[in-house]
Amino acid sequence: MNENEKIIRRNPDIELLGQKLSYPRRWQGVFVVLILSAAFIVISYIVLVESRPENLKTLGLFTGNIQIGTDSIVKRNKFCFGFWTPSVSTKAGMAPYLQRFPNKKEKYAWQIHNEKENNISEKNKLFGELIMERRNISGFRRHPAVGKSSSALKEGWWWVIGVEGAYSAEFFTWFADLYKSHWGLKKNETIYVEVSAIDLKK
């Protein structure tokens, strides 16, 4: 028996950070240690390798979720933009403000259409159809929105449009002309939009 074997027999435990751990003495203990080691290796591999954006497609297939993939997360040459349109609730929300400042009625006239006379619900529906006539628009969604600026509390619709291709001055000129024509704005009036690119990789 060499010196190392004598040391192991005299000290059968492992000391780690002040804690003594015994070597497994039965096959069940060895099996548990092997399972835990394999689990640690797999988890480390997933965290350090497969969780990278370029490897998410593989991870999605590995976990059985075929909905996950780089195509659904990283999309080059596509952007979204949001904007506001009035709804049937806009007029009532702005009424207190326009009572205090009656000289603002002309400025906000296009936002406070009367539902019976102008059928603003149909106007929004038609606007969505006009937007979708542009070939590079992939779709849109709109939902009720409430917001307040320095003027008045406004209710209306907030739209988000998905557009294929890089955003350009030509696209926004087209959109501004369509918006102003449909909602009755003057040519020199501005439109507020929010733009976000969908591209997580460069």
ABEGO torsion letter per residue (X at the ends): XBAAAAAAAABABBBBGGBBBBBBABAAAAAAAAAAAAAAAAAAAAAAAAABAAAAAAAAAAAGBAABBAAAABBBGBBBBBBBBBBAAAAAAAAAAAAABAAAAAAAAAAABBAAAAGAAAAAAAAAAAAAABAABAEBBBBBBBBBBABBBBBEBBBBBBBBEBBBAAAAAAAAAAAAAAAGBBAABBBBBBBBBBBABX
